């Protein structure tokens, strides 16, 4: 009897359809399992769609095509617009739906809270969190966009470090320069040109002094130094490799500053704020020093920075689901296996659902993430895209390793009777009927957003 014949009656649920979820679904389907992928959004692309700034056109399209090829299979039922914990109770899914196994592949969508007491009262006014900010930036051009709306302000503060924070501060400077070029000079330049060539190069070509635009530069505030930014992964744990990585990170940050004209303020942590007439007007930072790798606040040493807008970019974590146990921000796992969720026999987790982290550089090391190129090669957009591709490959490799063990555990479980299988089909079919879902390809085609690059070509 073939492997497919043995496994064919097992129905497995996967929560989340992006990089790790689609990889898991593909592997399971190829092994003869039937799979239901529950996705909270219309589309399964996760941060490839909503977290990667829209200038990464080629990378986005390649990754989307790959996800499509994995999810558009006969053995896979895709169920969009269905959030576990909101539309379906998690314990109900575990206890009453009849799945042989449930695999958590939900990404990291919840922003880490900025550690300043009571500052969240300014959310979506003077304070914006990274995930909603990038979502707005990626989709605001769409005719039917109904998400949050923001206006980038002078003297914006971006708090955080890493590639995601660099993306945020790039967006801030590109948006405000694009606006002021039109307001002050009547010049229209699309964001793709500004991003590719750099603000400094464009202004030089136009013979415009930056000060003529009357812009208060954005400031990127980080708790460590430029060398400590996690922009380059060391080849190994040797002192030499670590030092090389630090130098690359510092050089990369300097290149970004030169190209996009923002300011960098190191060795500061946010501790308080100042408000006036119910508006956030200043952030108070405490200066710190790094001793033996640890951050140590400097007593009575503070820095007040005036601002009209604060964007917190200090990382993302998976949203907690009622019914599961957590240790701080991380899902609690069984000690004997990093994929088996604590408290359940048939619930497993992969990808960021395991690590409890959304920032790539903070995720578990799955091998060498950064391609080995000479330093200058690392300072190109193409190399950054390659880095992201490599990261996704590492996720896929880790998922494959975890699924090998998960498959063994599922395969010895009791085969589902036809009545249970039919009930799963009926329940998912009812959701499909409610939202007007017919099949994967027609659904994704109908709901694919209008791309800005396409509009600019019209």
TORZA-911455 format. One record per residue: z, y, x of N, C-alpha, C in turn; residue in one letter. Coordinates in steps of 0.001 Angstrom, whole numbers, padded with zeros to 6 digits, always signed. Atoms other than C-alpha are relative to their C-alpha. Example, Ala and Ser with C-alpha at 12.3 -4.5 7.8 and 13.67 -1.06 7.14 Angstrom:
% residues 2
+000000-001190+000890+007800-004500+012300+000000+001200+000900A/-000060-001190-000820+007140-001060+013670+000730+001090-000770S/
//
This chain:
% residues 458
+000000-001205+000857+000000+000000+000000+000000+001242+000884X/+000117-001203-000824-000936+003398+001376+001206+000900-000167X/-001091-000981+000074+001521+006176+002082-000118+000827-001266X/+000215-000817+001194-000044+008238-000726+000443-000744-001240X/-000374+000770+001182+000479+005426-003214+001516-000101-000127X/-001457+000076+000030+004137+005119-002249+000605+001292-000516X/-000621-001290+000282+004812+008812-002615-000549+000696-001244X/+000764-000771+000968+002460+009739-005439+000806+000479-001200X/-000761-000405+001175+005143+009951-008159+001109+000985+000334X/-001029-000977-000367+007453+012236-006207-000506+001407-000278X/+000299-001416+000222+007411+015836-007471+001034+000818+000767X/-000870-000822-000831+008853+018388-005035-000204+001463-000351X/+000074-001440+000261+009654+022048-005742+000180+000767+001297X/-000140-000905-001143+009140+024721-003106+000197+001407-000546X/-000283-001369+000431+010632+028176-003597-000541+000955+001057X/+000647-000918-000928+008340+030729-001927-001300-000578+000526X/+001312+000531-000331+004660+030406-001115-000668+000577+001228X/+000655-000667-001128+004066+032400+002052-000149-000936+001204X/+000310+000756-001218+003860+031194+005678+000659-001373+000000X/-000680+001290-000066+006533+028484+005643-000184-000797-001287X/+000154+000697+001272+006186+027654+001934-001361-000657-000138X/+001345+000568+000095+002420+027150+002064-000184-001130+001008X/+000078+001058-001003+002762+025107+005241+000679-001268-000505X/-000721+001149+000549+005349+022858+003592-000783-000654-001127X/+000769+000528+001126+003248+022498+000439-001211-000789+000496X/+001185+000654-000547+000176+021574+002469+000344-001352+000608X/-000394+001257-000648+001974+018928+004521+000410-001037-001041X/-000435+000930+001041+003599+017400+001461-001184-000523-000816X/+001162+000408+000786+000353+017374-000506-000864-000993+000778X/+000792+000907-000825-001465+015728+002399+000672-001367+000131X/-000738+001254-000047+001264+013060+002370+000112-000656-001372X/+000051+000647+001299+000612+012292-001286+001010+000487-001013X/-000964-000545+000952+003443+014272-002882-000692+000956-000966X/+000382-001072+000905+002915+016423-005938+000997+001135+000198X/-000823-001142-000384+004236+019926-005345-000119+001112-001037X/-000017-001232+000776+005275+022883-007488+000508+001108+000905X/-000408-001152-000807+005402+026195-005616+000371+001142-000949X/-000455-001128+000796+007512+028828-007384-000053+001262+000855X/+000167-001255-000738+006610+032354-006270+000449+001166-000884X/-000532-001094+000813+008456+035473-007432-001020+001110-000232X/+001017-001044+000135+005429+037737-006916-001264-000553-000659X/+001286+000455+000537+001935+037612-008369-000732-000855+001016X/+000728+000667-001074+000551+036488-005025+000977-000616+000991X/-000926+000738-000862+002045+034100-002459+000107+000511+001431X/+000210-000367-001398+001362+036135+000669+001209+000629+000683X/-001230-000483-000597+004856+037520+001209-000197+001253+000831X/+000060-001197-000836+005187+039972+004062-001334+000164+000706X/+001374-000202-000456+001628+039338+005156-000650+001068-000870X/+000541-000976+000941+000781+041396+002059+000862+001246-000101X/-000884-001105+000367+003836+043570+001527+000906+000492+001129X/-000854-000437-001091+005534+043881+004913-000750+000352+001264X/+000842-000286-001156+002694+044129+007408-000831+001230-000330X/+000743-001220+000349+001265+047691+007444-001491-000250-000157X/+001350+000331+000450-002188+047823+005911-001089+000255+001032X/+001046-000151-001024-003976+048753+009123-000285-001334+000704X/+000245+001328-000592-003651+045076+010211-000976-000778-000879X/+000960+000545+000964-006790+044256+008226-000422-001423+000356X/+000512+001310-000386-008177+041307+010173+001092-001055-000014X/-001117+000946-000015-004803+039652+010704+000402-000364-001419X/-000391+000244+001395-003881+040050+007033-000986-000940-000677X/+001009+000793+000690-007173+038609+005805-000045-001438+000516X/-000007+001365-000552-007055+035638+008180+001182-000798-000531X/-001197+000701+000456-003508+034766+007173-000076-000319-001493X/+000156+000226+001436-004272+035158+003460-000956-001162-000261X/+000960+001092+000166-007295+032883+003752+000621-001348+000340X/-000647+001251-000389-005174+030276+005489+000988-000456-001069X/-000935+000347+001072-002468+030410+002819-000758-000527-001214X/+000817+000448+001134-005149+030094+000120-000487-001435+000199X/+000540+001339-000261-006655+027024+001772+001078-001069-000129X/-001096+000970+000073-003239+025353+001818+000543-000177-001414X/-000578+000075+001343-002132+026163-001724-001004-000416-001072X/+001014+000324+001004-005426+025637-003558-000407-001465+000124X/+000231+001439-000076-005143+021851-003752+000379-000665-001321X/-000222+000717+001257-005140+019327-006574+001462-000396-000171X/-001392+000467+000074-001618+018118-005749+001018+001128-000136X/-000935-001136-000020-000132+021634-005835-000155+000828-001261X/-000033-000895+001161+000864+023575-008950+000684+001300+000438X/-000527-001305-000404+001328+027257-008118+000517+000717-001243X/-000642-000647+001148+003739+029069-010455+000464+001395+000416X/-000349-001363-000422+003709+032844-009825+000907+000703-001000X/-000843-000858+000858+005909+035590-011283+001205-000739-000541X/-001148+000811+000414+008830+033166-011409+001035+000013+001116X/-001034-000150-001023+011942+034079-009488+001174-000919-000319X/-001132+000895+000162+014554+031394-009026+001286+000819+000149X/-001215-000819+000037+017932+032880-009890-000101+001107-001029X/+000221-001000+001048+016382+035286-012401-000705-000638-001198X/+000765+000608+001091+013748+033475-014444+000400-001452-000235X/-000492+001374+000101+015054+029985-013736+001304-000083+000787X/-001278+000174-000685+018687+029266-012901-000134-001088+001067X/+000171+000948-001090+018921+027487-009556+000619-001356-000314X/-000659+001271+000298+021413+024856-010692-000714-000743-001131X/+000817+000624+001034+019280+024230-013771-001208-000681+000626X/+001146+000583-000708+016319+023638-011463+000415-001288+000703X/-000476+001167-000745+018383+021209-009386+000365-001150-000933X/-000616+001053+000827+020086+019328-012207-000859-000479-001167X/+000665+000324+001263+017661+019382-015121-001518-000122+000051X/+001463+000048-000035+014053+019651-013964-000531-001346+000479X/+000414+001331-000421+013891+016245-012306-000772-000085+001289X/+000701+000052-001282+012427+017149-008917+000705-000964+000959X/-000585+000857-001028+012927+014612-006142+000691+000827+001071X/-000578-000880-001009+013656+017507-003807-000390+001439-000298X/+000273-001429+000101+013820+021287-003748+000091+000577+001406X/+000053-000569-001344+012811+023139-000594-000019+001520-000099X/-000080-001462-000018+013843+026745-000051-000852+000549+001129X/+000859-000646-000995+011137+028744+001714-000117+001478-000330X/-000001-001412+000384+012067+032143+000348+000180+000875+001229X/-000025-000874-001173+011461+034897+002862+001157+000974-000043X/-001078-000985-000133+013722+037718+003947-000449+001320-000606X/+000443-001186+000729+013273+040503+001389+001115+001011-000232X/-001114-000905+000259+016722+042044+001191+000355+000752+001286X/-000323-000792-001187+017363+044911+003606+001481-000112+000335X/-001399-000084-000422+020528+044805+005645+000537+001376-000366X/-000599-001259+000449+022866+047477+004349+000311+000885+001201X/-000323-000948-001059+023092+050565+006535+001523+000172+000040X/-001468+000056-000045+026719+050451+007773+000686+001370+000009X/-000693-001274+000191+027842+053868+006551+000579-000005-001414X/-000682+000074+001290+030381+053948+003747-000568+001029-000986X/+000426-000823+001140+029021+055321+000427-001381+000633+000159X/+001312-000649-000193+025599+056267+001836-001045-000505-000991X/+001010+000552+000910+023773+054048-000646-000170+000805-001285X/+000199-000857+001166+024271+056697-003329-001254+000872+000152X/+001215-000791-000244+021268+058426-001719-001278-000846-000009X/+001164+000893-000035+018948+055385-002039-001128+000534-000878X/+001229-000459+000641+015395+056314-003006-000005+001497-000278X/+000046-001463-000038+016256+059976-002589-000188+000389+001468X/+000132-000297-001436+017053+060963+000984+000068-001260+000870X/-000105+001264-000736+017679+057335+002014-000977-001025-000567X/+000971+001018+000397+014935+054711+001946+000183-001207+000917X/-000068+001215-000803+015061+051109+003076-001408-000499+000332X/+001284+000380-000584+012277+049553+005116-000899-000784-000944X/+000866+000865+000806+011040+046877+002693-000699+000767-001118X/+000615-000777+001083+010457+049265-000207-000932+001069+000566X/+000846-001011-000639+009001+051871+002178-001354-000584+000383X/+001259+000637-000393+006376+049476+003587-000796-000417-001238X/+000683+000384+001241+005602+048194+000096-000730+001203-000596X/+000628-001235+000501+004939+051770-001046-001216+000360+000834X/+001094-000380-000894+002773+052489+001980-001218-000895-000204X/+001102+000949+000131+000681+049362+001442-000712+000075-001343X/+000561+000107+001350+000117+049795-002286-000176+001329-000731X/-000009-001271+000729+000381+053489-003191-001398+000486-000380X/+001365-000427+000308-003404+053929-003209-000571-000702-001236X/+000534+000792+001102-003831+051390-006024+000100+000760-001320X/+000080-000737+001263-004831+052756-009417+001167-000311-000921X/-001067+000414+000922-002188+050777-011319+001337-000195+000706X/-001265+000141-000735+000580+051058-008717+001157+000561-000816X/-001151-000442+000792+003944+051250-010487+001321-000210+000739X/-001194+000189-000809+006382+050788-007615+000653+001320+000361X/-000676-001233-000425+008636+053316-005870-000978+000965+000644X/+000841-001029-000623+007109+056598-004712+000838+000853+000945X/-000710-000783-001004+008124+058454-001597-000906+001086+000561X/+000699-001055-000725+007138+061669+000117+000614+000094+001380X/-000522-000050-001370+007471+061563+003884+000350+001437+000347X/-000530-001338-000258+009532+064532+005075+000026+000318+001495X/-000228-000442-001370+009926+066579+008227+001329-000544+000507X/-001247+000400-000664+012577+065460+010713+000570-001300-000560X/-000457+001305+000485+012725+061941+009319+000696-000762+001120X/-000717+000874-000930+015225+059637+011012-000307-001443-000368X/+000159+001443+000176+014331+055959+011442+001073-000673+000837X/-001097+000670-000694+017339+053825+012336-000358-001468+000179X/+000306+001399-000263+016642+050502+014033-000750-000169+001298X/+000757+000305-001207+014781+048786+016832-000923-001164-000271X/+000922+001103+000191+012013+046263+017258-001330+000457-000556X/+001357-000311+000424+008397+046088+016155-000058+000549-001416X/-000001-000501+001375+009204+046648+012473+000363+001478-000034X/-000402-001409-000054+010931+049935+013295-001108+000869+000580X/+001136-000746-000549+007960+051015+015404-001077+000192-001064X/+000949-000146+001104+005717+050336+012418+000441+001111-000947X/-000518-001005+000937+007962+052487+010222-000184+001406+000555X/+000102-001345-000557+008050+055449+012589-001465+000401+000189X/+001442-000275-000045+004263+055161+013083-000491+000490-001359X/+000411-000393+001349+003788+055355+009315+000442+001421-000297X/-000537-001343+000259+006009+058426+009095-000867+001056+000675X/+000762-001003-000735+004105+060312+011793-001456+000064-000469X/+001385+000017+000478+000662+059222+010563-000107+000694-001349X/+000039-000583+001339+001439+060203+006974+000153+001518+000039X/-000280-001435+000014+002831+063623+007791-001076+000780+000765X/+001087-000663-000734+000131+064507+010364-001261+000030-000855X/+001166+000070+000899-002589+063380+007955+000094+001093-001072X/-000212-001006+001047-001105+065624+005267-000149+001414+000560X/+000003-001354-000553-000617+068664+007513-001360+000402+000568X/+001358-000313-000454-004099+068422+009016-000836+000545-001155X/+000743-000475+001171-005459+068884+005512+000557+001331-000502X/-000632-001223+000526-002928+071529+004407-000260+001194+000909X/+000092-001116-000941-003121+073664+007570-001420+000269+000488X/+001318-000151-000623-006674+073015+008763-001156-000414-000915X/+001060+000458+000896-008563+071584+005803-000762-001193+000532X/+000652+001138-000639-009342+068487+007870+000523-001303-000606X/-000380+001298+000543-009348+065029+006297-000303-001097+001015X/+000165+001144-000907-008789+062015+008569+000730-001182-000613X/-000636+001164+000617-008083+058533+007281+001036-000601+000940X/-001125+000532-000772-004971+056706+008403-000447-001057+001006X/+000463+001027-000923-006965+053876+010031-000460+000624+001320X/+000437-000705-001205-008509+056358+012474+001196+000527+000778X/-001204-000516-000657-005153+057989+013192+000778-001118+000679X/-000755+001116-000569-003525+054603+013784-000699-000563+001227X/+000732+000633-001089-006280+053247+016017-000099+000897+001230X/+000213-000888-001144-006949+056281+018183+001284+000668+000473X/-001242-000676-000351-003484+057808+018089-000029+001459-000390X/-000092-001392+000436-002284+061185+016875-000354+000952+001134X/+000263-000903-001126-002395+062741+020336-001486+000104+000321X/+001435+000001-000292-006020+061718+020909-000789+000774-001047X/+000696-000699+001078-007152+062991+017517+000200+001506+000120X/-000263-001437-000121-005474+066373+018026-000739+000596+001195X/+000750-000478-001166-007042+066687+021473-001482+000160-000342X/+001412-000081+000391-010492+065956+020030-000257+001208-000911X/+000152-001118+000938-009913+068588+017342+000411+001336+000617X/-000478-001196-000681-008504+071053+019895+001095+000702-000815X/-001125-000516+000798-005362+071466+017777+001300-000302+000722X/-001330+000187-000569-001919+072013+019227+000917-000563-001077X/-000886+000646+000977+000685+069825+017545+000881+001015-000725X/-000902-000986+000597+002941+072854+016945-000654+000794-001133X/+000710-000714+001070+000247+074437+014775+000188-000674-001360X/-000143+000745+001251+000896+071751+012173+001375+000171-000635X/-001347-000283+000507+004547+072840+011771+000678-001272-000513X/-000604+001296+000327+005897+069301+011827+001268-000201+000817X/-001204+000436-000690+009424+068247+012644-000145-001472+000319X/+000270+001373-000412+008958+065075+014660+001033-000982-000553X/-000908+001074+000380+010427+061814+013406+000774-000451+001230X/-000843+000505-001080+013261+060370+015473+000334-001459-000261X/-000387+001396+000060+013753+056684+016158+001327-000140+000741X/-001355+000096-000566+017456+056022+016736+000358-001471+000177X/-000293+001402-000289+018489+052794+018424+001356-000117+000692X/-001355+000189-000535+021885+051393+019386+000011-000416+001466X/+000096+000372-001407+020636+050217+022773-001056+000872+000687X/+001014-000768-000737+018135+051448+025364-001397-000532-000322X/+001378+000447+000203+014338+051188+025333-000230-001375+000620X/+000153+001299-000662+014549+048268+027769+000585-001134-000834X/-000671+001026+000799+016812+046439+025329-000692-000275-001327X/+000709+000251+001255+014380+046698+022429-000677-001374+000044X/+000581+001359+000004+013228+043202+021402-001495+000019-000269X/+001447-000126+000169+009548+043970+021871-000772-001031+000800X/+000634+001010-000849+008790+041319+024481+000989-001136+000220X/-000847+001168-000200+010213+037810+024612-000130-000492+001433X/+000088+000514-001374+011117+036615+028117-000659-001373+000038X/+000651+001297-000173+009103+033676+029418+001025-001120+000034X/-001100+000970-000042+012368+031864+030122+001297+000774+000163X/-001314-000650-000074+016059+032610+030632+000370+000484+001396X/-000315-000469-001344+015813+033542+034306+000150+001520+000006X/-000202-001440-000119+016931+037007+035381-001316+000728+000218X/+001286-000613-000289+013445+037729+036664-000836+000165-001279X/+000777-000059+001242+011763+036905+033328+000593+001003-000971X/-000673-000935+000906+014342+038878+031374-000269+001437+000425X/+000239-001351-000489+013871+041924+033584-001454+000421-000231X/+001408-000306+000269+010077+041721+033262-000181+000360-001466X/+000100-000262+001442+010429+041577+029482+000575+001371-000348X/-000606-001307+000251+012712+044614+029517-000939+001137+000407X/+000923-001035-000466+010198+046615+031537-001198+000137-000940X/+001120-000040+000951+007396+045659+029146+000416+000715-001282X/-000502-000652+001216+009521+046720+026156+000093+001504+000186X/-000128-001432-000277+010259+050072+027769-001374+000658+000080X/+001332-000563-000135+006608+050642+028644-000707+000077-001347X/+000603+000011+001321+005498+049690+025150+000537+001140-000854X/-000588-001099+000769+007930+052137+023542-000535+001345+000483X/+000521-001260-000547+006785+054909+025875-001439+000246-000438X/+001388-000127+000443+003148+054226+024966-000070+000408-001463X/-000038-000360+001417+003986+054395+021263+000395+001466-000177X/-000417-001412+000086+005798+057722+021750-001143+000933+000380X/+001110-000822-000475+002854+059127+023666-001132+000046-001026X/+001132+000122+000925+000355+057940+021071+000295+000605-001372X/-000325-000424+001370+002237+058827+017868+001004+001151-000078X/-000728-001274-000102+004412+061741+019052+001336+000052-000744X/-001362-000024+000540+007835+060723+017752+001006+000061+001142X/-001063-000070-001009+011148+061101+019566+000834-001280-000049X/-000862+001182-000083+013395+058276+020740+001381+000414+000471X/-001388-000316-000338+017182+058594+020807+000755-001324+000161X/-000680+001278-000226+018941+055609+022421+001524+000130-000061X/-001452+000106-000174+022566+054480+022533+000785+000807-001033X/-000699-000673+001093+023668+055806+019149+000101-000941-001199X/-000165+000783+001220+025085+054085+016074+000413+000934-001136X/-000346-000874+001127+025307+055693+012589+001401-000304-000511X/-001387+000214+000453+028877+056218+011419+000367+000813-001242X/-000366-000835+001150+028885+058963+008762-001187+000895-000361X/+001055-000904+000432+026824+061542+006898+000611+001313-000475X/-000386-001296+000560+026948+065131+005739-000898+000242-001203X/+000806-000328+001173+025835+066181+002276+000263+001433-000441X/-000103-001355+000518+025199+069528+000658-000711+000050-001343X/+000552-000061+001361+024650+070082-003065-000558-001351-000420X/+000307+001407+000343+024562+066275-003568-001190-000565+000767X/+001105+000504-000805+021791+065918-000970+000490-000385+001394X/-000277+000416-001367+022025+064038+002313-000713+000955+000959X/+000594-000999-000897+021457+066596+005079+000129-000340+001484X/-000195+000375-001402+022764+065059+008318+000532-001421+000094X/-000622+001273-000349+023585+061722+009867+000833+000230+001262X/-000883-000103-001161+026516+061534+012263-000063-001320+000769X/+000090+001178-000861+025980+059126+015157+001115+000044+001034X/-000931+000101-001117+028560+057905+017613-000767-000520+001208X/+000661+000443-001221+027323+057606+021163+000702-001246+000535X/-000543+001266-000492+027775+054210+022779-000503-000265+001407X/+000501+000508-001277+027367+052461+026096-000032-001522-000075X/+000124+001453+000006+026370+048895+026838+000676-000549+001247X/-000731+000624-001103+028774+046859+028965-000066-001513-000163X/+000142+001459+000040+027994+043216+029767-000701-000464-001276X/+000784+000360+001169+025505+043172+026922+000606+000393-001331X/-000677-000366+001237+028004+044454+024370+000043+001513-000173X/-000009-001430+000318+027951+047821+022631+001441+000492-000110X/-001356-000551+000005+031034+049926+023238-000060+001483-000367X/-000003-001414+000391+031566+053218+021340+000715+000867+001030X/-000629-000965-000900+032349+056235+023494+000916+000893-000835X/-001006-000700+000790+035523+057836+022196-000293+001507-000069X/+000175-001444+000261+035143+061313+020647-001352+000542+000467X/+001337-000442-000396+031434+061451+021464-000958-000250-001159X/+000813+000121+001209+029278+062163+018420-001234+000900+000087X/+001244-000755+000054+025798+063466+017660-000398+000174-001464X/+000434-000299+001369+024887+065197+014389-001494+000314+000020X/+001441-000239+000074+021193+065055+013503-000365+000380-001429X/+000430-000450+001320+019834+067065+010598-001281-000735-000404X/+001155+000757+000464+017295+065306+008455-000250+000242-001487X/+000354-000060+001421+015448+065417+005152-000261-001384-000565X/+000294+001365+000443+014810+061682+005050+000498-000990+001048X/-000487+001057-000877+016468+058573+006511-000628-001313-000444X/+000542+001321+000307+014713+055218+006719+000765-001026+000826X/-000763+001051-000676+016889+052224+007517-000913-001186+000280X/+000862+001107-000424+015023+049583+009504+000783-000910+000938X/-000914+000784-000841+017860+047418+010775-000080-001489-000300X/+000198+001425+000206+016527+044088+009572+000060-000413-001456X/+000029+000556+001350+016060+041915+006509+000634-001378-000008X/-000603+001316+000189+017824+038839+005149-000502-000577-001321X/+000372+000574+001292+016974+036364+002380+000989+000416-001081X/-000869-000336+001127+018313+037364-001003+000809-001232-000400X/-000856+001123+000355+021261+035191-002011-000318-000483-001414X/+000267+000633+001290+020729+032766-004871+001297-000593-000522X/-001213+000548+000606+023614+031976-007226-000076-001517-000072X/-000052+001457+000001+024678+028362-006885-000051-000580+001395X/+000033+000427-001389+024185+028176-003121+001153+000633+000770X/-001087-000532-000823+026857+028676-000487-000562+000667+001249X/+000458-000774-001144+026476+031212+002307+001147+000239+000974X/-000938-000420-001048+028206+031992+005578-000486+001345+000511X/+000473-001363-000220+027902+035761+005847-001376+000133-000644X/+001323-000163+000604+024165+036379+005352-000835-001269+000058X/+000783+001218-000205+023064+032843+006272+000369-001090-001001X/-000203+001136+000885+022626+029896+003966+000812-001060+000732X/-000844+001021-000634+025283+027251+004653-000755-001324+000027X/+000738+001249-000183+023697+024111+006054+000970-001116+000386X/-000775+001135-000484+025010+020621+006709+000014+000011+001525X/-000127-000055-001455+026257+020301+010251-000973-000942+000703X/+000803+001004-000687+024171+017220+010994-001495+000278-000043X/+001437-000275+000094+020798+018756+010039-000226+001461-000344X/+000211-001420+000225+019471+022311+010242-000943+000279-001162X/+000890-000181+001139+017225+021739+007219+000637-000417-001325X/-000635+000557+001203+019667+020121+004751+001083+000957-000490X/-000900-001013+000537+021507+022570+002485+001345-000624-000377X/-001362+000474+000253+025271+022143+002217+000261-000126-001505X/-000420+000170+001384+026565+020726-001056-001003-000691-000900X/+001038+000619+000823+023337+019079-002251-000639-001164+000750X/+000675+001143-000603+021662+015732-001641-001493+000229+000147X/+001462-000117+000030+018133+016878-002423-000489+001438+000111X/+000408-001389-000210+018019+020578-001482-000107+000256+001506X/+000271-000231-001414+016499+021589+001843-000474+001446+000198X/+000424-001373-000283+015563+024855+003570-000796+000031+001291X/+000853-000146-001173+012930+025931+006073-000248+001478+000269X/+000357-001372-000335+011880+029099+007905+001188+000951-000045X/-001053-001019+000034+013866+032292+007350+001140-000350-000938X/-001071+000439+000878+015827+030607+004573+001093-000708+000787X/-000982+000663-000860+017535+028639+007359+000698+001000+000902X/-000570-000890-001005+018013+031356+009928+000791+001139-000609X/-000681-001128+000616+019155+033980+007442-000426+001319+000582X/+000466-001225-000632+017115+036533+009342-001457+000217-000329X/+001382-000323+000278+013911+038353+008598-000717+000541+001219X/+000632-000560-001177+013314+040096+011903-000461-001121+000920X/+000579+001073-000808+011024+037949+014016+000807-000233+001268X/-000663+000147-001284+012862+038660+017239+001415-000548-000124X/-001349+000514+000192+016214+037663+015711-000015-001435-000500X/+000101+001366+000504+014925+034378+014342+000256-000996+001127X/-000198+001040-001011+015619+031119+016097-001206-000075+000929X/+001102+000146-000944+013604+030594+019207-000678-001333-000267X/+000762+001211+000254+010914+028100+018352-000988-000249+001148X/+000914+000136-001134+009391+028169+021783-000439+001360+000456X/+000504-001267-000533+007475+030847+023545-000815+000711-001058X/+000636-000728+001086+006510+033463+020957-001067+000968+000509X/+000939-001016-000495+004712+035975+023114-001010-000626+000948X/+001023+000499-000906+001421+035091+024734+000178+000646+001372X/-000150-000498-001362+001355+035482+028494-001240+000787+000394X/+001080-000881-000442-000809+038442+029305+000586+001010+000981X/-000505-001050-000869-000555+041155+031888+000524+001139-000865X/-000716-001008+000766+001530+044128+030824-000927+000862-000836X/+000890-000875+000749-001372+046319+029802-000582-000682-001227X/+000537+000737+001147-002683+043579+027529+000992+000019-001162X/-001020-000020+001053+000602+043668+025651+000023+001342-000725X/-000073-001334+000593+000082+047335+024902-001230+000316-000828X/+001150-000199+000865-002922+046837+022670+000305-000529-001393X/-000171+000459+001375-003133+046388+018923-000415-001467-000134X/+000466+001374+000076-005067+043149+019463+001075-000968+000483X/-001049+000868-000520-002236+041697+021529+001164-000098-000980X/-001069+000026+000996+000304+042685+018877-000373-000943-001145X/+000448+000899+001056-001767+040898+016245+000085-001452+000478X/-000087+001355-000536-001971+037853+018514+001440-000472+000042X/-001427+000332-000010+001792+037976+018875+000468-000448-001372X/-000373+000372+001362+002191+037862+015110-000594-001350-000380X/+000631+001294+000274-000262+034985+014860+000794-001116+000674X/-000781+001010-000723+001698+033081+017507+001319-000272-000691X/-001271+000165+000707+004925+033720+015619-000180-000888-001223X/+000245+000816+001188+003442+032288+012445-000286-001449+000376X/+000256+001364-000449+002210+029257+014394+001310-000705+000343X/-001284+000592-000332+005735+028716+015658+000772-000379-001266X/-000625+000332+001285+007055+028857+012080-000596-001294-000537X/+000669+001191+000542+004461+026288+011045+000416-001251+000768X/-000409+001151-000801+005384+024004+013936+001416-000436-000333X/-001382+000323+000344+009064+024234+013076+000077-000631-001379X/+000036+000566+001348+008342+023588+009399-000464-001448+000049X/+000513+001366-000108+006339+020505+010352+001070-000945+000528X/-001087+000822-000547+009249+019191+012431+001052-000285-001064X/-001022+000171+001027+011721+019790+009617-000491-000906-001121X/+000528+000785+001112+009431+018256+007000-000114-001477+000334X/+000018+001411-000373+009083+015047+008965+001309-000674-000388X/-001298+000550+000360+012787+014513+008461+000234+000059-001504X/-000181-000143+001444+012766+015817+004881-000779-001078-000744X/+000836+001013+000644+009916+013453+003929+000677-001359+000038X/-000688+001286-000110+011905+010471+005195+001125-000100-001013X/-001102+000021+000956+014849+011461+003020-000510-000075-001432X/+000545+000024+001354+012706+012076-000071-000572-001381-000318X/+000732+001235+000250+010768+008842+000354+000896-001151-000438X/-000914+001072+000418+013873+006697-000166+000680+000328-001320X/-000592-000366+001281+014856+008587-003311-000666-000775-001128X/+000498+000718+001164+014367+007068-006722-001290+000641-000516X/+001277-000494+000516+010791+007365-007984+000204+000566-001405X/-000157-000639+001299+010542+009721-010951-000779-000745-001079X/+000735+000620+001107+009632+008150-014288-001058+000956-000541X/+001084-000806+000544+006499+009350-016075+000501+001094-000935X/-000529-000997+000937+008609+011165-018679+000494+001240+000717X/-000489-001136-000795+010229+013369-016002-001183+000780+000564X/+001185-000654-000557+006881+014087-014370-000708+000821-001069X/+000658-000713+001085+005399+015066-017718+000792+001232-000406X/-000850-001148+000339+008363+017342-018407-000189+001129+001008X/+000271-001013-001029+007778+019149-015098-001345+000668-000276X/+001327-000546+000303+004117+019545-016004+000049+000899-001230X/-000100-000790+001231+005023+020811-019481+000696+001339+000247X/-000764-001235-000249+007577+023354-018225-000811+000991+000827X/+000819-000909-000823+005301+024757-015534-001221+000459-000774X/+001136-000379+000831+002408+024711-017988+000351+001103-000982X/-000440-001047+000924+004441+026836-020419+000051+001355+000699X/-000015-001250-000771+004942+029437-017685-001430+000488+000222X/+001403-000355-000193+001218+029356-016920-000590+000635-001255X/+000536-000532+001263+000370+029926-020577+000543+001398-000289X/-000644-001284+000281+002818+032810-020842-000604+001130+000824X/+000503-001063-000885+001381+034725-017876-001524+000019+000087X/+001459+000024-000023-002263+033773-018421-000587-000606+001255X/+000457+000658-001223-002605+031546-015377-000876-001194-000359X/+000892+001124+000245-005569+029142-015341-000081-000909+001224X/-000014+000759-001248-006010+028047-011737+000227+000954+001164X/-000401-000800-001156-005132+029224-008246-001059+001019+000395X/+001039-000894-000511-008465+030687-007189-000290+001151-000956X/+000279-001076+000958-009099+032631-010403+001175+000973-000086X/-001184-000853+000063-005520+033935-010430+000067+000948+001197X/-000084-000846-001194-005544+035195-006845-001139+001012+000029X/+001135-000927+000049-008994+036713-007306+000276+001153-000970X/-000270-001013+001022-007884+038553-010455+001088+000975+000442X/-001157-000826-000346-004655+039866-008914-000033+000555+001424X/+000095-000537-001361-005847+040697-005396-000065+001524-000064X/+000009-001461+000045-005081+044375-004765-001304+000590+000518X/+001148-000739-000522-007834+046904-004202+000369+000507+001391X/-000315-000366-001382-007957+047472-000454-000413+001446+000282X/+000294-001392-000331-007803+051008+000869-001246+000119+000849X/+001173-000078-000871-010409+050270+003527-001282-000115-000806X/+001177+000130+000850-012824+049287+000757-000274+001313-000737X/+000161-001287+000701-012184+052531-001146-000569+001064+000917X/+000469-001020-000942-012801+054601+001981-001489-000155+000315X/+001424+000241-000283-016239+053005+002377-000893+000385-001160X/+000804-000325+001173-017330+053948-001136-000581+001406+000085X/
//
